[in-house]
Amino acid sequence: MVRLICFFLILITCNSLVQAQEKPEITFGGFVDTYYSYNFNHPKETAAADVSTVSGVALPSATNTYRYYDSYHNQMTVNLVEFNMLVKFKEVSLYTDFDFGPFADMNATVSSTAGSSSDEVSKHIGQAVFSYRPVSSRFFFEAGKMYTHVGLETVKSKDNFNYSRTVLFSYGMPFWHTGARFGYDAIPEKLQTSFYVYNGWNSIYDTNESKTVGAQLKYTPTSNFNLIYNFIGGAERVRSEGNWKTVHELNTTYSVSSDLTFVADVLFGSEDKAKWYGGLLTAKYVLSDASYISPRFEIYTDKDGFTLGSGEQTIQTYTLSYGRRLTQGLDYRAEVRVDTSDEKNFKTEDGNEDSQTTGLMALLFNF
């Protein structure tokens, strides 16, 4: 009898320990991005690129000049199908994106140009970020494959006011990194500082002996205003420790009211003697609970053709976007955009022009 009682006591104790063990919160979600773009320059259709290269996997060459993630004229494109997962304990979490479609191939393309190609498995991991913040601590740590801390816009259309990304975003800064972030809430809810160590720009593996470093200061004095300064710098050339590539970037968001928000972004980049710089101003005005409009202006100068590859050039873009929630989980975007340049570098049916006008419609599904 005593043995039986002891057995049950041990069983109850073990069961209590198992129940006391923290169980994670697990959340699954996803995103589907589809669009149709029409370029009034009528650029010639191009044949599929060489599939033996990462940059050519299943992708035709771009026809909308100086555009990224919306680069195809007169094509109905399933740009991105994403599945994501968040596993969260009290102090530790893991967030992952699994990406499929031209979006993933384009990110692999910039990895290839950085000198280190993505394999067929790695390119489908958009993010895999492990985060650790001790309870009641101002310090936090993140590591893994993550999107860049630089810039106002993001790689995913659903997180931006406008569907298309600016030239400033597409050519002036990196998209993603493999590395780590060390953060500290200097003034809780008002001032956050972060330090980053990366393998490089848009690269899973490092291409030389030195690391790329970054920093961020995020100041949020009130709930309707913030100011963010970002820096990134490092040797980005293959097997070269010199010629640091650096970017300084400053962006701000100000909400005049619940219906009207302004955002601005300025950037200066350099490598060796090459320099590029620019800025953008965007607004979002809420028309109703389900719709908004967003005008955007940007100017981008590449002094030496380093980022755009065509000699000194200044590009200005004018964008007007309309967004509407059709129903729960489904958004519609319509956009008209005019790009102009002081050089004739925009593709046409017969040659090149100094401007390009596009119209775009997109459906974005979130779950």
N, C-alpha and C positions, 0 to 999 in steps of 0.2 A: 504493500500500500504506500509506504514511504517512497519507494522507488517510482511508483506511478505518479505520485504528487510531484516529486522532483522533475520527472520527465515533462509533465505539463507546465511546470514553472519555467523550465528551460525553453520549451516551445513558445510560451507566451513572451518570454524575454526576447528571443530571436525575432519573433514576429514584430514586436515593438520596435526593435532596432531597424528592421527592414522598412517599416512604415515611416520611421523617423528620417530615413535617408531622403534627401531632397530629390524630387523628381523634376525633370526639366519641362518648361513650357515649349511645345513644338508647334510652329506655325508654318503652314504651306501656302504658297501663293503663286501668281504668275502674271505674265504680261504678253500680249500679242500686238505688234505694231505693223500695220499695213498702210501703204500709200500709193497714190498715183500722181505723177508729176508730168507737166507738159511745158516744154521749153519753146518759146515763140521764135527762137533763133533757128529752130529745126536742125539741130546738129545731126550729123550723119550717124546712123546706127553702126556699132562696131562689133566685130566678131569676138567670141569668147577668148579670153587671154589664155596663155600657155598653162595648162593644168598641171604641169610638172613643177610649178613654183607655188609657194604658199599664197602669194599675192594673186594667183590666178585661179584658186580653187573655186570652181563653179561660178565664177564671177565674170561678166563682161566688163570691158573698160568703161569708165565713167563717161557720160555724155554731158552732164551739167557741170560746167567748168567751175573749179574752186568750191565744190560742194562735197560734204562728207555726210554719210548716212542718208542722204536724199539725192543721190548722184545720177539717177537714171531717168531719161526722157521717154515719155510715152510707153511706160512699162507699169503694169500693175504688180507691185512688189510686196511680198510678205517679208518685211525687213527683219523682224525679230520675233522669235517665239522663245519665251523665257519661263523657266520654272525656278522658284526660289524657296528657300527653307531657312527658318530661324529657330535655333535651339538655344534656349536661355535658362541658365541657372541664376541664383541670386547674384553671384559675382562674375560669372563667366558666361559668354555667349559665342555662338558661331553662326555667321550669316553666309549663305552661299547662293550664287546665281548660276544657273546652267542655261547657256545661250545657244540658239540655233538660227541659221539664216545668214543673209549677207552682212548683217551687223557683226556677227562673230568673225566672218571671213575678213571684213575690213579691219577689225582690231588685230587680226593675225597679220594683215598686210603691213601695218605700221610697225609691228614687231619685227617683221622681216627686214624693213628698211633700217631698223635700229641695229641690224647686224646679227640678230639672234631669232631664228624662226620659231614659231609655235608649232607644236605637233598637233595631230588631229584630236587628241584628247584634251590637251591644255587649252586650246583655243575656245573650247566650249565652256570652260569655267570662267565666267565673266568676273566673278568675285568669289573669294573664299577667305573671309576675314574672321579671325579669332580675336575676341575682346575680353579684357580683364580689368575690372574696377573693384577694389576691395570695398566692403561696406563702410560708409561714412568717410571714405577717403577722397581727397581732391585729385589724386593721381589716377591715371588710367593708361592702359597699354593695348595696342592693336598690332596684329601681324598677319601677313598673308598676301594674296593678290587683291589689290584694291584700286578703285578709281582715284585719279589724282586729286590732291587738295587744292590745286591751282584753278582759278577761274570762277566765274559766276554761273555759266551754263554747265550742264551735265551731259553725259553721253546719251541719256535716255530721253526721248521726246516728251514723255508723260510728266517729267519733272521740270519742264521749261514752259514759259509763256508761249513761245513760238515753236513751231514744229522744226523748221530748218535751223541748223546751227550756223553761227557767224563764221566768217573767214578767220577772225581773231581766235576763236575757239579751235577751229579745224586745223590751223597752220601755225599758230603762235605759241602753243603750249602742249604738254603731253596729255594723253588720255588716261593711262593707267600705269601701275607699277607693281613690282613685287618687293615687299619690304616691311618696315615697322614704323609705328607711330608711338611717341611718348608724349602724353598730354598732362596738363595741370590746370585746374580751375583756380586761377590766381585770385579772382573775386567771384565767388559762386554766382552763376546766372548773369554775370556782367562781363567778366574778362577771362578768356580761355587762351592758353598758350600751348603750342604743339611743336614738337621737333620730329622730323622724319629722316629715315635712312632707307634708301632704295638701291636696287641693283642698277637702275637706269631708267630711261624714258621708254615706255611701251615695250618692255622686255622682261621675260621671265628670268633669263640668265644674264649675268654681267658680261660685258664684252671687253673689259680691261681690269686692271688691278685696283682701281679706286671706286668708291661708292658715290652715289648722288645723295645730296643732303637737301632738306627742305625745312621751312619754318612757317608758322602761322600765328597771327595775333587776331583774335576775334573779340571785338568790343560790342556789347549790347547794352547800352545805358538804359533804354526803355524797350517796351514790348513791340513798338512799331518802328524801331530804327536799329540797324547794325552797321558796323564798319569792319571789313576784314582785309588784312594785309597778308599776302602770300609771297614766299620766296622759294625758288628751287635752283640748284646749281651743281654742276659736276662735269667731269670729263665724259663725253658721250661717244667719242669716236672709237672705232674698233682698235684694240691693242695700242691705245694712245692715252697717256696720262695728262697731256697738255690741252690747251684750247678749251677752257671751261665754257660750258653752255649755261647761261644764267637767265632767269626770268624773274622780274619783280612785277607784282600784280596787286591792284587795290580795287575792291568792289564794295558797294554799299546798297542797302535796301531801305526804303522809307515808305511807310504806309500812311498816306494823308488821312485816309478813313478806311472803313471796311470794304469800300467799293473801289478805291483808287490807290494803286501802289506804283512807285517809281524805283527803278534799279539802274545802276551805272557801273561801268567796269573800265579800267584803264590798265594797260600792260606795256612793259618795255623788256625786250629780250636782246641778247647779244651772244655771239660766239666768235672769238678772235676779233677780226675787224668788221664782221657782219652785224647789222643791227636791224631789228624789226620792232614796230610799236603800233599801238592803236587804242581805240576805245569804242564803247557802245553805250547807248541810252535806250532803255525800254520802259514802257508803262503797261499796266494792266487795269482796265476799267470793267467792273462787273456790271453787266446789263440786267441780269436777273439771277435767280438762284441757280439757273442751269446754263448760263451763257456769259461770255466776256469777249472783249476785243483787246488786241495788243499791238500797238505800233512799235517799231524798232528802227533805230538808225545806228550804223557803225561806220567807222573809217579805219583802214588798216594800211600801213606803209611798210613795204619790204625794201629797205635801202639798197640791198645788194643782190636781190634775187635769191637769197639763201633759203627762205622757206617756201616761196612760190615757184622758184626755178625758172624765172624769165627776165632777169635783170631788174633794175629799180622800177617799182610800181606802187601806185596808191589805188586802193579799191574802196569804193563807198557802196553800201547796201542799204536799201529801203524796204522794209517788210511790214505788211499788215496781216495779222492773223485773227481768225474768229474761232472760238472754241465753244462747244456745246455738249452738255451731258444729255445723251439721247435717252438713256435709261440706266438703271444701276449697273455699273461695270462697263458701260460702253460710252466712249467719248468720240466726238467728231471734230476734226480740225480742217479749216479751209485757210489757204494762205496765198497771197500775191506778193512777189518779191522782185525787185529790180536791182541788179548789180551793175555798177559802172566802174570803168578803169581809165587811167590816162594812157594805157597801152591797148592795142587790139589783140587781146588774148582769149576772148570768149569764142568758142567753137560755133560755127554756123554751117548751113548746108553747103556753102560754096567756099568757105574760108574762115576768117576771123573778124570779129567786131569788137568795139570798145564797150559794149553793154550786153546784158542778158536779162530777159524777163521770163519769169516762170510762174505758173499757177499750180497749186497742189491741193489735194484732198487726202485726208487720212482718217482711218478708224483705229482707235486704241481700246483694247479690251483688257480690263484688269480683274483679277480674281484672287 
